């Protein structure tokens, strides 16, 4: 089964730095795991870099799961 892609956009200064350093300024990441309160994603270019995003009101990231 193919893993879903997620569009992310950094909000905080910390997430903007992460976006540049680890995501190569790309807005698409791969969905690794989804819970009711969080999603777990990984970088396409750097699959060893993973992070969690809170489903409701994350202070660092906006996201949208792509269909």
Protein Blocks (a to p, Z undefined) as FASTA:
>chain_A
ZZdddddddfblmlmmmmmmmnoopabdcdfbdcfkbccdddfklmmbccdddfbhpakb
ccdddZZ
